Amino acid sequence: MRIFALETDLRKIEEKFLSEGEQHMITAFHHSLIFLLAVVKYTIFTAIIIALAVTASVTFGAPWEWSSIAALVAWLLLVPYQVLKRYIDWKYDFIFVTTTRVITVNQSSIFRQTIKQLNLENFASITAQTQFGNIFPFGKIIFELKEGHGRGMTYLYIPHATTVADVISDTVAMFVKAGGYIPAGKQAAVHATPPLTTAKDMAVMPS
């Protein structure tokens, strides 16, 4: 389903960018903690807004009606959009890797969609880094591009980031070694270890 710029059917995005002869290698999504942390953060914001409204009325004698309206306006401006944005990041943003390209989809809101396509030959390195001391099963994926092809990019909260980076690195290496085309028989040499998914698995993918 499409809601303004937001495409919730990720299969359509996959099919749109997968050319004839091009093979899907791996798709990586954000971990659910990217959304849960936003819920915690903005629950605290909500409590602070309520506390300020109560303080304004009790301590400074501001009318309850005005304090409530001010608190509601502040909450509407600060909280719902940010929580929705993180929900969309979790559910509908992903990194899609094929035998020729890396495609990053950032939908960020129902009004904005950014899709970047990077040829495998443009990558200088793909690095995985831990987050939160490697307590949780996710990390950062860092793309470093060759000189003249733009600045590097960092993606946070990627489940099993080390495995994702390994698969992408192997795909890039095979692409370069094969001279810009990975024969169908050699694609099996790049293996993703579980639990990595594709967009088709979203309906049953565990959080």
Buried (B, 14 or more C-beta within 10 A) or exposed (E): EEEEEBBBEBEEBBEEBBEEEBBBBBBBBBBBBBBEEBEEBBEEBBEEBBEBBBEBBEEEEBEEEEBBEBBEEBBEEBBEEBBBBBBBBBBBBBBBBBBBBBBBBBBBBBEEBEBBEBEBBBBEEBBBBEBEEEEEEBBBBBBBBEEEBEEEBEBBBBBBBBBBBBBBBBBBEBBEEEEEEBEEEEBEEBEBEEEBBBBEBBEEBEE
